[in-house]
Amino acid sequence: MAYDASSIEVLEGLDPVRKRPAMYIGGTDVRGYHHLLWEIVDNAVDEAINGHATRIDVTLDGDGRGATVSDNGRGIPVDKHPKFKRSALELILCTLHAGGKFGGSGYAVSGGLHGVGSSVVNALSESLEATVVRDGFRHRQSYARGVPASRLSRAGEARGSGTTIHFRPDVKIFGNKHRFDVDTIVSRLETKSYLHGGLRLRFRSSEKENFQEFHHPGGLTDYLQTLVVRSGKAMVHADPFSLTLKGKDGSLAALEVVLQWTQSPDAVLRSYANGIPTGNGGTHENGLKQAMSRAIRGWMTHRKVVPKGVTIIPEDIREGLVGLVSAFVQEPQFQGQTKDRLNNSEIAGMVESAVRPAFEQWLHDYPQTAESIVARIVLAARAREASRAASQQVTRKGAVHSRLHLPGKLTDCSSTDPSRCELFLVEGDSAGGNAKQGRDRRYQAVLPLRGKVLNAERATAAQIASNRELQDVVTALGCGIGKDFNLSKLRYHRIFLLMDADSDGHHIATLLLTFLFRMLPDLIRQGHVFLAQPPLYRIDVGQDTHWALDDSDRDRIFEGLRQPDRAEVSRFKGLGEMTAEELRQTTLDPATRKSLRVGVHQPLEADDTVSSLMGKDPSARFRFIMDHASLASAEELDV
C-alpha cells in the first residue's frame, strides 16, 4: 500500500471528536455517557460562579437516554461574530476551542478552559436543541451530530434570561445500552449545591417521577456535617476548622477549607477546583496537606508534646479526617478534558501560605480541641506501628513462590505463575468442597470462608488484623496489607468472590468488597477482583439445559422457549446444592462461565456509598432499603 500525501487524512470541524471520543470524554462507557451531562451542567455552574445565575434545572427524558439542562444566567450570545459571520451560539456549539473563557472578559473563573465542552457534547449527540432567552426574546436552534439542523430562529418574546440545552447521546457512538443514572446525577448535583452556597439545583426524572431540590446556603460547612453524620463515627472535637478567603490576588481567586477529625480509621479528603471534583487531587490538595502537617507539627513542637519513641507521619495526621477544600483558580490547568486533577504548580504554595497560619492560630486559640486532635494523631501512629508489625508477619507468610504457612483451608493450585493463577473465595465448606472438585487443579485455587466476614467499614485496624477469616485471605493473596502492600507479590491475578446467588450471598460479597475496597484498593483499581456469577435456576427442556442468573434472566429464557410448558425448573438454594460438574460448567470454566470485573469509575461516589451503606449510621441504609424495596422479590423477603 502506497504511503504518500494522499494517505494523510485531515479531520475538520467536529470530526476529530467523533473519530476519537475517548480523547475528550475519557471513553464511550457509562462514565463517558454521563460526562456529556457534566459538561453542560458545569457550563451552567460557571454562570453561577461569576454571579449571573441562581438556579439550574436538570431533567431526564422519559427513557433516560436524553437530558435537559436549564439555567437563568445571561444566555449564550446569539449575535453574529464580527470575524466568522456566524452566531456566537453556533460557534460555541460547532467549533472546538470557541468560548468566552479564554481572555477573562466573559468569565473571571470557570470550570471550563479549553472551549471544547459544549461542542464535544454536540458532536457526540444524535440531536441537540439550544434555547436562549436574552434581550427580550427566545432564540432556538437544533443540531444533529455537531451540524446545524435548522437556522437560528427567534421564537417569540420572553422575559428574563438563560440557556436551555436538550441533548440525546448518539447511539452510533455509545450504543443503545446506556441510560442516565438517577442516583449518580443526584449525588453530583447535591455536591455542587454545597460547593456553591446559595445556588439552587433542581432535578426531575420522568422515569422515576421524582423531583428533588438542593439548596445549601451554608456551603462546605453544611457538606462537612453531612459527611460526618454519614460516616457514623464519633467526632474528636465539636466545631470544625473553617476558612473562607475571597477576592485574593493572583491565580488563586478564592479558597474555602473545612476540617473535622473523627474516630474513623479512614481519611476522607475531597478536593474541588472551580466547582469540579478533582478525584485525583492536585496542587490545591497537596497545599492543604502540607499546611495541616506543618501546622500540627508546629503546635506540637511549641507545646512540647512530641511523644518519645513515636514517629508521626502525614498519614497519621490525616487518619480520621473529614476534609474539604474548594479552590477557584483564574487560569486552571487541568489534567485532561475529564479534569480530575489540578496541575497549577503555583497553587500548592498559595494554599499552604493561606491555610497554615490560620489553622495553626486556630489550634492555639482552642487548646483543648488541639489536644484532642493531637491525641488522636498519636493514637493513630501507635496503631500504625502495631499494625505494621502484624502485617509484616502476614506478609512473610505469603511470598509468591512460597507454599509454606498458607491457610489450612486453602486448596492451592500447582502453577506458580501469578498471571495464570485464580483464587476463588467461596462461601461455606459445602460449596468449597464442590469448587475443589470442579476446579482445574493446575491454575485454580479455592479458599472456603466461614459465614459472614467482618465489616471492615466499622472495624478498627486491630480488629481487622486479628480476624482469622480476613487474615487467611491476606495470607493466601501474599501481597501484604496497609503500608506493606506490594502488588508484585500477589499470588493470584484473578480473585473471584463466589457466593450463593441469594441475598445472604450478596451480603457476604458486599462485606468482602468493602474489605478489599478499604484495605486492598489497588487490587480493585488494577482489575484483579471479579464477582463470579453462579446461576440461580436450571431450566431443562428435553435435551437442552439453560442456566438463569436470576428471576429476570429466567423470565427472558422462558420467553424464548417454543414449548415453555415442557420446561423443568430447578432453583438452587445454595452453591452446595450444585454438583461439582454443574459448578465447573457454569461458574469455574473460563470457556463457559460468566463473571463481572469489579472497578471504580467514580471514586468519590464509591467512597460515599461504602461509608453510607456499610457504616454505623443506619439512616442511610434505611433510605436505601425504602427506595429499592420494590425491587426485592417475594422469595428474598420470605413472604
C-alpha positions as CSV (number, residue, x, y, z in Angstrom):
1,M,0.0,0.0,0.0
2,A,1.5,3.4,-1.0
3,Y,2.1,5.9,1.7
4,D,2.2,9.4,0.2
5,A,0.4,12.8,0.6
6,S,-2.9,11.3,-0.4
7,S,-2.7,9.0,2.6
8,I,-2.8,11.9,5.0
9,E,-6.3,12.5,6.4
10,V,-7.4,15.9,7.8
11,L,-10.3,15.8,10.2
12,E,-12.3,19.0,10.0
13,G,-14.8,20.6,12.3
14,L,-16.0,18.2,15.0
15,D,-14.9,15.1,13.1
16,P,-11.9,14.6,15.5
17,V,-14.3,14.3,18.4
18,R,-16.5,11.6,16.7
19,K,-13.4,9.8,15.5
20,R,-11.6,9.7,18.9
21,P,-14.3,10.4,21.6
22,A,-12.1,9.0,24.4
23,M,-9.7,11.8,24.0
24,Y,-12.4,14.3,25.0
25,I,-14.7,12.4,27.5
26,G,-12.5,9.5,28.7
27,G,-14.4,6.7,26.8
28,T,-17.7,5.7,25.5
29,D,-18.7,3.7,28.6
30,V,-21.3,4.8,31.1
31,R,-18.8,7.2,32.6
32,G,-18.3,9.0,29.3
33,Y,-22.0,9.0,28.8
34,H,-22.5,10.9,32.0
35,H,-19.5,13.2,31.2
36,L,-21.6,14.8,28.5
37,L,-24.1,15.9,31.1
38,W,-21.4,17.2,33.4
39,E,-20.0,19.4,30.6
40,I,-23.4,21.1,30.2
41,V,-24.1,21.3,33.9
42,D,-20.6,22.8,34.5
43,N,-21.2,25.5,31.9
44,A,-24.4,26.5,33.8
45,V,-22.5,26.4,37.1
46,D,-19.9,28.8,35.6
47,E,-22.6,31.3,35.1
48,A,-23.4,30.9,38.8
49,I,-19.8,31.1,39.9
50,N,-19.5,34.5,38.2
51,G,-22.7,35.8,39.8
52,H,-25.0,35.6,36.8
53,A,-27.2,32.6,37.7
54,T,-29.0,31.4,40.8
55,R,-30.9,28.3,39.6
56,I,-30.1,25.3,37.4
57,D,-32.6,22.6,36.4
58,V,-31.7,19.2,35.2
59,T,-34.5,17.0,33.7
60,L,-34.2,13.5,32.2
61,D,-36.2,12.2,29.2
62,G,-38.7,9.5,29.9
63,D,-36.5,6.8,28.6
64,G,-33.4,8.0,30.5
65,R,-31.4,8.5,27.3
66,G,-31.6,12.2,27.0
67,A,-31.3,15.2,29.3
68,T,-32.2,18.9,29.5
69,V,-30.1,21.5,31.5
70,S,-31.5,24.9,32.0
71,D,-30.2,27.9,33.9
72,N,-31.2,31.5,34.5
73,G,-27.9,33.0,33.6
74,R,-27.1,35.6,30.9
75,G,-27.9,33.3,28.0
76,I,-25.3,32.4,25.3
77,P,-24.9,35.3,22.9
78,V,-26.8,34.9,19.7
79,D,-25.5,37.9,17.7
80,K,-23.1,37.3,14.8
81,H,-19.4,37.1,15.5
82,P,-17.7,40.0,13.6
83,K,-14.9,37.8,12.2
84,F,-16.7,34.5,11.5
85,K,-20.1,35.9,10.4
86,R,-21.9,33.2,12.4
87,S,-23.9,33.5,15.5
88,A,-21.9,33.1,18.8
89,L,-24.3,30.2,19.7
90,E,-23.4,28.3,16.6
91,L,-19.7,28.9,17.0
92,I,-19.7,27.7,20.6
93,L,-21.7,24.5,19.8
94,C,-20.0,23.6,16.5
95,T,-16.4,24.7,16.9
96,L,-13.6,23.4,19.1
97,H,-11.9,25.9,21.3
98,A,-14.5,28.5,21.0
99,G,-15.9,30.2,24.1
100,G,-15.9,33.1,26.5
101,K,-13.4,31.6,29.0
102,F,-10.1,32.4,27.4
103,G,-9.4,36.1,27.8
104,G,-11.2,36.5,31.1
105,S,-13.6,39.1,29.8
106,G,-16.6,36.7,29.8
107,Y,-15.7,34.8,33.0
108,A,-13.4,35.7,35.9
109,V,-13.2,32.0,36.9
110,S,-14.7,28.9,35.3
111,G,-14.6,25.1,35.3
112,G,-14.1,25.0,31.5
113,L,-11.0,26.4,29.9
114,H,-10.5,24.5,26.7
115,G,-13.6,25.7,25.0
116,V,-14.5,22.2,23.9
117,G,-17.2,21.1,26.3
118,S,-20.3,22.2,24.6
119,S,-19.1,21.4,21.1
120,V,-18.0,17.9,22.2
121,V,-21.5,17.2,23.6
122,N,-23.0,18.5,20.4
123,A,-20.6,16.3,18.3
124,L,-21.5,13.2,20.3
125,S,-25.2,13.7,20.4
126,E,-27.7,12.4,17.8
127,S,-29.7,15.6,18.5
128,L,-29.2,18.8,20.5
129,E,-31.5,21.7,20.8
130,A,-30.4,25.1,22.3
131,T,-32.9,27.6,23.6
132,V,-31.6,31.0,24.6
133,V,-33.5,33.8,26.3
134,R,-31.9,37.2,26.3
135,D,-32.6,40.7,25.1
136,G,-36.3,40.2,25.4
137,F,-36.6,37.3,23.0
138,R,-36.4,33.5,23.0
139,H,-34.0,32.1,20.3
140,R,-33.8,28.5,19.2
141,Q,-31.6,26.3,17.1
142,S,-31.3,22.5,16.6
143,Y,-28.3,20.3,15.7
144,A,-27.6,16.8,14.7
145,R,-24.2,15.1,15.4
146,G,-22.5,18.5,15.6
147,V,-24.0,20.0,12.5
148,P,-26.8,22.6,12.5
149,A,-30.1,21.0,11.6
150,S,-32.0,24.3,11.5
151,R,-31.3,28.0,11.3
152,L,-31.2,30.1,14.4
153,S,-34.7,31.5,14.8
154,R,-36.5,33.9,17.1
155,A,-39.3,32.1,18.8
156,G,-41.2,35.0,20.4
157,E,-40.8,37.4,23.2
158,A,-39.6,36.3,26.6
159,R,-38.8,37.8,30.0
160,G,-35.6,37.2,31.9
161,S,-32.5,35.4,30.5
162,G,-30.9,32.0,30.5
163,T,-29.9,29.0,28.4
164,T,-31.5,25.6,27.9
165,I,-29.8,22.6,26.3
166,H,-31.5,19.4,25.5
167,F,-29.4,16.6,24.0
168,R,-29.5,12.8,23.4
169,P,-26.2,11.0,23.2
170,D,-25.6,9.3,19.8
171,V,-26.3,5.6,19.7
172,K,-23.7,5.3,16.9
173,I,-21.1,6.3,19.5
174,F,-22.4,4.9,22.8
175,G,-24.6,2.0,21.6
176,N,-28.1,1.6,22.9
177,K,-27.4,0.1,26.4
178,H,-26.5,3.3,28.4
179,R,-29.0,5.4,30.4
180,F,-28.5,8.3,32.7
181,D,-28.4,7.0,36.3
182,V,-30.6,9.0,38.7
183,D,-28.6,8.3,41.8
184,T,-25.3,9.3,40.1
185,I,-26.8,12.6,39.0
186,V,-28.5,13.3,42.3
187,S,-25.2,12.8,44.1
188,R,-23.4,15.1,41.7
189,L,-26.0,17.9,41.9
190,E,-26.1,17.7,45.7
191,T,-22.4,18.1,45.9
192,K,-22.5,21.2,43.6
193,S,-25.1,22.8,45.8
194,Y,-22.7,22.5,48.7
195,L,-19.8,23.9,46.7
196,H,-21.7,26.9,45.6
197,G,-23.6,28.0,48.7
198,G,-26.9,29.8,47.6
199,L,-27.1,28.1,44.2
200,R,-30.4,26.2,43.8
201,L,-30.3,23.0,41.8
202,R,-33.5,21.1,40.8
203,F,-33.7,17.6,39.4
204,R,-36.6,15.9,37.7
205,S,-36.7,12.3,36.4
206,S,-39.7,11.4,34.3
207,E,-38.7,7.8,34.6
208,K,-39.0,7.7,38.4
209,E,-41.4,10.6,38.6
210,N,-39.4,12.3,41.2
211,F,-38.4,15.9,41.9
212,Q,-35.5,16.9,44.2
213,E,-34.2,20.3,45.1
214,F,-30.8,21.1,46.5
215,H,-30.0,24.4,48.3
216,H,-27.3,24.7,50.9
217,P,-26.5,28.3,51.8
218,G,-24.0,27.0,54.4
219,G,-21.8,25.7,51.7
220,L,-18.9,23.4,52.6
221,T,-19.7,23.6,56.3
222,D,-23.1,22.0,55.7
223,Y,-21.4,19.4,53.4
224,L,-18.9,18.5,56.1
225,Q,-21.6,18.0,58.6
226,T,-23.4,15.7,56.2
227,L,-20.3,13.6,55.5
228,V,-19.5,13.3,59.3
229,V,-23.0,12.1,60.0
230,R,-22.9,9.6,57.2
231,S,-19.6,8.2,58.4
232,G,-21.3,7.2,61.6
233,K,-18.1,7.9,63.5
234,A,-17.8,9.9,66.7
235,M,-16.3,13.4,66.4
236,V,-13.0,14.1,68.1
237,H,-13.9,17.8,68.5
238,A,-17.2,19.7,68.4
239,D,-16.6,22.6,66.0
240,P,-14.8,22.2,62.6
241,F,-12.0,24.4,61.4
242,S,-13.2,26.6,58.6
243,L,-11.5,29.1,56.4
244,T,-13.0,31.2,53.6
245,L,-11.0,33.6,51.5
246,K,-12.4,35.5,48.6
247,G,-11.1,38.1,46.2
248,K,-7.5,37.0,46.6
249,D,-4.9,38.4,44.2
250,G,-3.1,36.3,41.7
251,S,-4.0,32.9,40.3
252,L,-6.0,31.8,43.4
253,A,-9.3,33.8,43.2
254,A,-11.0,32.2,46.2
255,L,-10.5,29.4,48.7
256,E,-12.7,27.5,51.2
257,V,-11.5,24.8,53.6
258,V,-13.3,22.9,56.4
259,L,-11.6,20.2,58.5
260,Q,-13.1,17.8,61.2
261,W,-11.4,14.8,62.9
262,T,-13.4,11.7,63.7
263,Q,-12.7,8.3,65.3
264,S,-12.9,6.6,61.8
265,P,-9.8,4.7,60.8
266,D,-10.1,6.2,57.3
267,A,-9.5,9.7,55.9
268,V,-12.0,11.5,53.6
269,L,-10.3,14.4,51.8
270,R,-12.3,15.7,48.9
271,S,-11.0,18.5,46.7
272,Y,-12.6,20.7,44.1
273,A,-11.3,23.2,41.6
274,N,-13.7,25.8,40.2
275,G,-16.5,23.6,41.4
276,I,-15.3,20.5,39.6
277,P,-14.5,17.4,41.7
278,T,-10.8,16.5,41.4
279,G,-10.8,12.9,42.3
280,N,-7.1,12.5,41.7
281,G,-6.3,15.6,43.8
282,G,-3.8,18.1,42.6
283,T,-1.8,21.0,43.7
284,H,-4.6,22.6,45.8
285,E,-5.0,19.3,47.8
286,N,-1.2,19.0,48.2
287,G,-1.0,22.5,49.6
288,L,-3.7,21.7,52.1
289,K,-1.9,18.5,53.2
290,Q,1.3,20.4,53.7
291,A,-0.4,23.1,55.6
292,M,-2.1,20.6,58.0
293,S,1.1,18.7,58.6
294,R,3.3,21.7,59.3
295,A,0.7,23.5,61.4
296,I,0.2,20.5,63.7
297,R,3.9,19.7,63.9
298,G,4.5,23.4,64.8
299,W,1.9,23.3,67.5
300,M,3.2,20.0,69.0
301,T,6.8,21.4,69.0
302,H,5.6,24.7,70.5
303,R,3.7,22.9,73.3
304,K,6.5,20.3,73.7
305,V,4.1,17.4,73.3
306,V,6.0,15.4,70.7
307,P,5.8,11.8,72.1
308,K,9.1,9.9,72.6
309,G,9.6,6.8,70.5
310,V,6.8,7.6,68.2
311,T,7.3,8.9,64.6
312,I,4.4,11.0,63.3
313,I,3.9,10.7,59.5
314,P,1.4,12.7,57.4
315,E,-0.9,9.7,57.1
316,D,-1.2,9.7,61.0
317,I,-2.2,13.3,60.9
318,R,-4.9,12.7,58.3
319,E,-6.3,9.5,59.8
320,G,-9.9,10.1,60.8
321,L,-10.0,13.4,59.0
322,V,-13.1,14.5,57.0
323,G,-11.8,17.5,55.0
324,L,-13.0,19.6,52.1
325,V,-11.0,22.1,50.0
326,S,-12.5,24.1,47.2
327,A,-10.3,26.4,45.2
328,F,-11.2,28.9,42.5
329,V,-8.4,29.5,40.0
330,Q,-8.3,32.1,37.3
331,E,-6.4,30.0,34.8
332,P,-6.8,26.4,35.9
333,Q,-4.6,23.8,34.3
334,F,-6.4,20.5,34.5
335,Q,-5.1,17.1,33.7
336,G,-7.0,16.2,30.5
337,Q,-10.5,17.1,29.4
338,T,-12.0,15.0,32.2
339,K,-10.5,17.5,34.7
340,D,-9.9,15.0,37.6
341,R,-6.6,16.7,38.7
342,L,-5.4,20.3,39.1
343,N,-1.9,20.9,37.9
344,N,-1.2,24.6,38.5
345,S,2.2,24.4,40.3
346,E,1.9,27.8,42.0
347,I,-1.4,26.9,43.7
348,A,0.2,24.5,46.2
349,G,2.3,27.3,47.8
350,M,-0.6,29.7,47.7
351,V,-3.0,27.3,49.5
352,E,-0.4,26.4,52.1
353,S,0.5,30.0,52.8
354,A,-3.2,30.8,53.3
355,V,-4.2,27.8,55.4
356,R,-1.1,27.1,57.5
357,P,-1.1,30.3,59.7
358,A,-4.9,30.3,60.0
359,F,-5.0,26.7,61.1
360,E,-2.1,27.0,63.5
361,Q,-3.6,30.0,65.1
362,W,-6.9,28.1,65.4
363,L,-5.1,25.3,67.2
364,H,-3.6,27.9,69.7
365,D,-6.9,29.6,70.2
366,Y,-8.7,26.3,71.0
367,P,-6.1,24.3,73.1
368,Q,-8.5,21.7,74.3
369,T,-9.6,21.0,70.7
370,A,-5.9,20.9,69.6
371,E,-5.0,18.4,72.4
372,S,-7.9,16.1,71.3
373,I,-6.7,16.2,67.7
374,V,-3.1,15.5,68.6
375,A,-4.1,12.7,71.0
376,R,-6.0,11.1,68.1
377,I,-2.9,11.5,65.8
378,V,-0.6,9.9,68.4
379,L,-3.0,7.0,68.8
380,A,-3.1,6.6,65.0
381,A,0.8,6.5,64.9
382,R,0.9,3.8,67.7
383,A,-1.8,1.7,66.0
384,R,0.0,2.0,62.6
385,E,3.3,0.8,64.1
386,A,1.5,-2.1,65.8
387,S,-0.5,-2.9,62.6
388,R,2.8,-2.8,60.6
389,A,4.4,-5.4,62.9
390,A,1.3,-7.6,62.5
391,S,1.1,-7.2,58.7
392,Q,4.8,-7.9,58.3
393,Q,4.1,-11.2,60.0
394,V,1.3,-11.8,57.5
395,T,3.4,-10.7,54.5
396,R,6.2,-13.1,55.5
397,K,3.8,-15.9,55.3
398,G,2.6,-15.0,51.8
399,A,5.5,-14.8,49.4
400,V,4.6,-15.5,45.7
401,H,6.5,-18.8,45.4
402,S,6.1,-20.0,49.0
403,R,3.9,-22.9,49.7
404,L,4.7,-22.8,53.5
405,H,2.4,-21.3,56.2
406,L,-0.6,-20.9,53.9
407,P,-4.1,-21.1,55.4
408,G,-5.0,-24.7,56.2
409,K,-8.4,-24.4,54.4
410,L,-6.7,-23.2,51.2
411,T,-6.6,-25.7,48.4
412,D,-3.8,-24.3,46.2
413,C,-3.1,-24.8,42.6
414,S,0.1,-26.3,41.1
415,S,1.1,-23.3,39.0
416,T,3.5,-20.7,40.5
417,D,2.8,-18.2,37.7
418,P,0.6,-15.5,39.3
419,S,-0.6,-14.2,35.9
420,R,-2.2,-17.5,35.2
421,C,-3.5,-18.4,38.7
422,E,-7.0,-17.8,40.0
423,L,-8.3,-17.8,43.6
424,F,-12.0,-18.5,44.4
425,L,-13.1,-17.2,47.8
426,V,-16.1,-19.4,48.4
427,E,-19.0,-19.2,50.8
428,G,-19.0,-22.2,53.2
429,D,-17.3,-25.6,53.3
430,S,-20.0,-27.4,51.3
431,A,-19.7,-25.1,48.3
432,G,-15.9,-25.1,48.9
433,G,-15.9,-28.9,48.5
434,N,-17.8,-28.7,45.2
435,A,-15.5,-26.0,44.0
436,K,-12.4,-28.0,44.8
437,Q,-13.7,-31.0,42.9
438,G,-14.8,-28.9,39.9
439,R,-11.8,-26.6,39.6
440,D,-8.8,-27.0,37.3
441,R,-6.1,-28.0,39.7
442,R,-3.4,-26.6,37.5
443,Y,-4.2,-22.9,38.0
444,Q,-7.4,-22.6,40.2
445,A,-7.2,-22.4,44.0
446,V,-10.1,-22.4,46.5
447,L,-10.4,-20.8,49.9
448,P,-13.7,-21.5,51.7
449,L,-14.8,-18.8,54.1
450,R,-17.0,-19.4,57.2
451,G,-20.1,-17.3,57.4
452,K,-20.2,-13.6,57.1
453,V,-16.9,-11.9,57.4
454,L,-16.1,-8.8,59.5
455,N,-17.4,-5.5,58.2
456,A,-14.2,-3.6,57.6
457,E,-16.1,-0.2,57.4
458,R,-17.0,-0.4,61.1
459,A,-14.0,-2.4,62.4
460,T,-10.7,-0.9,63.8
461,A,-7.4,-1.8,62.2
462,A,-6.6,-4.0,65.2
463,Q,-9.9,-5.9,64.8
464,I,-9.2,-6.5,61.1
465,A,-5.6,-7.6,61.8
466,S,-6.8,-10.2,64.4
467,N,-9.7,-11.5,62.3
468,R,-8.9,-15.1,61.3
469,E,-11.0,-15.2,58.1
470,L,-9.6,-11.9,56.7
471,Q,-6.1,-12.8,57.8
472,D,-6.5,-16.1,55.8
473,V,-7.5,-14.1,52.7
474,V,-4.5,-11.7,53.1
475,T,-2.1,-14.7,53.7
476,A,-3.4,-16.5,50.6
477,L,-3.1,-13.5,48.4
478,G,0.5,-12.9,49.5
479,C,0.7,-9.2,48.7
480,G,0.5,-7.9,52.3
481,I,-1.7,-5.1,53.6
482,G,-1.5,-1.5,54.5
483,K,1.9,0.1,54.2
484,D,3.4,-3.3,53.4
485,F,1.2,-3.9,50.4
486,N,3.2,-5.0,47.4
487,L,1.3,-5.8,44.3
488,S,4.2,-7.6,42.7
489,K,3.9,-10.3,45.4
490,L,0.2,-11.1,44.6
491,R,-0.1,-14.8,44.1
492,Y,-3.3,-14.8,42.0
493,H,-4.0,-12.2,39.4
494,R,-7.7,-13.1,39.3
495,I,-9.6,-13.2,42.5
496,F,-13.2,-14.4,42.3
497,L,-15.9,-13.9,45.0
498,L,-18.0,-16.9,44.7
499,M,-21.2,-16.7,46.9
500,D,-24.7,-18.1,46.7
501,A,-27.0,-16.3,44.3
502,D,-29.3,-15.1,47.1
503,S,-29.5,-12.1,49.5
504,D,-27.1,-13.7,52.1
505,G,-24.6,-14.4,49.3
506,H,-24.9,-10.9,48.1
507,H,-24.3,-9.6,51.6
508,I,-21.2,-11.7,52.1
509,A,-19.8,-10.5,48.7
510,T,-20.5,-6.9,49.8
511,L,-18.6,-7.4,53.0
512,L,-15.6,-8.8,51.1
513,L,-15.8,-6.0,48.6
514,T,-15.8,-3.5,51.5
515,F,-12.7,-5.1,52.9
516,L,-10.9,-5.1,49.6
517,F,-12.0,-1.5,48.8
518,R,-10.8,-0.2,52.2
519,M,-7.7,-2.3,52.9
520,L,-6.5,-3.6,49.4
521,P,-7.9,-0.9,47.0
522,D,-5.2,-1.5,44.4
523,L,-6.5,-5.0,43.7
524,I,-9.7,-3.4,42.5
525,R,-8.0,-0.5,40.7
526,Q,-5.8,-2.9,38.8
527,G,-8.7,-5.1,37.8
528,H,-7.8,-8.2,39.8
529,V,-11.2,-8.7,41.5
530,F,-14.2,-10.4,40.0
531,L,-17.7,-11.4,41.0
532,A,-18.5,-14.9,40.0
533,Q,-22.0,-15.3,38.6
534,P,-23.4,-18.7,39.6
535,P,-26.9,-19.5,38.3
536,L,-29.9,-19.4,40.5
537,Y,-32.0,-21.6,38.2
538,R,-31.5,-24.6,35.9
539,I,-34.1,-25.0,33.1
540,D,-34.3,-28.3,31.3
541,V,-36.2,-28.6,28.1
542,G,-35.7,-32.0,26.6
543,Q,-32.0,-32.4,25.9
544,D,-31.4,-28.7,26.3
545,T,-30.3,-27.1,29.5
546,H,-30.4,-23.3,30.2
547,W,-28.9,-21.5,33.2
548,A,-30.6,-18.4,34.6
549,L,-28.7,-15.9,36.9
550,D,-31.8,-14.5,38.5
551,D,-35.6,-14.2,38.1
552,S,-35.4,-11.7,35.2
553,D,-33.0,-14.0,33.3
554,R,-35.3,-16.9,33.9
555,D,-38.2,-15.0,32.5
556,R,-36.2,-14.0,29.5
557,I,-35.3,-17.6,28.8
558,F,-38.9,-18.7,29.1
559,E,-39.9,-16.0,26.6
560,G,-37.6,-17.6,24.0
561,L,-38.8,-21.2,24.5
562,R,-41.0,-22.8,21.9
563,Q,-42.6,-25.1,24.5
564,P,-42.3,-23.4,27.9
565,D,-44.9,-25.8,29.4
566,R,-42.4,-28.7,28.9
567,A,-39.6,-26.9,30.9
568,E,-38.4,-28.4,34.2
569,V,-37.1,-25.7,36.5
570,S,-34.8,-26.3,39.4
571,R,-33.9,-23.5,41.9
572,F,-30.6,-23.8,43.7
573,K,-30.9,-22.7,47.3
574,G,-27.1,-22.5,47.5
575,L,-23.9,-23.5,45.8
576,G,-23.8,-26.6,47.9
577,E,-26.8,-28.0,46.0
578,M,-25.0,-27.8,42.7
579,T,-22.8,-30.8,41.6
580,A,-19.1,-30.2,41.1
581,E,-19.7,-30.6,37.3
582,E,-22.5,-28.1,37.3
583,L,-20.4,-25.6,39.2
584,R,-17.5,-26.2,36.8
585,Q,-19.6,-25.7,33.7
586,T,-21.4,-22.6,34.8
587,T,-19.0,-20.8,37.1
588,L,-15.5,-22.1,37.1
589,D,-14.6,-22.9,33.5
590,P,-13.3,-19.8,31.7
591,A,-14.8,-21.0,28.4
592,T,-18.4,-21.1,29.7
593,R,-18.5,-19.1,32.9
594,K,-19.9,-15.6,33.4
595,S,-18.2,-13.1,35.7
596,L,-18.1,-9.4,36.4
597,R,-14.9,-7.4,36.8
598,V,-15.1,-5.0,39.8
599,G,-14.0,-1.5,39.0
600,V,-14.4,2.0,40.5
601,H,-15.4,4.6,37.8
602,Q,-16.3,7.4,40.3
603,P,-14.0,7.1,43.4
604,L,-15.7,9.9,45.4
605,E,-19.2,8.4,44.9
606,A,-17.9,4.9,45.6
607,D,-16.3,6.1,48.9
608,D,-19.5,7.9,49.9
609,T,-21.6,4.8,49.1
610,V,-19.4,2.5,51.1
611,S,-19.4,4.9,54.1
612,S,-23.2,5.4,53.9
613,L,-24.3,1.8,53.4
614,M,-21.7,0.0,55.4
615,G,-21.0,2.5,58.2
616,K,-22.6,2.7,61.7
617,D,-25.3,5.3,60.8
618,P,-28.4,3.2,60.0
619,S,-30.4,6.1,58.4
620,A,-28.6,5.9,55.0
621,R,-29.3,2.1,54.8
622,F,-32.9,2.7,55.8
623,R,-33.3,5.2,53.0
624,F,-31.7,2.9,50.5
625,I,-33.9,-0.1,51.5
626,M,-37.0,2.0,51.3
627,D,-36.0,3.4,47.9
628,H,-35.3,0.0,46.5
629,A,-37.9,-2.1,48.4
630,S,-40.0,-2.6,45.3
631,L,-37.1,-4.4,43.6
632,A,-37.0,-7.2,46.2
633,S,-38.7,-10.4,45.2
634,A,-41.1,-12.3,47.4
635,E,-38.7,-15.2,47.8
636,E,-36.0,-12.8,49.1
637,L,-38.4,-11.4,51.6
638,D,-39.6,-14.9,52.7
639,V,-43.3,-14.0,52.3
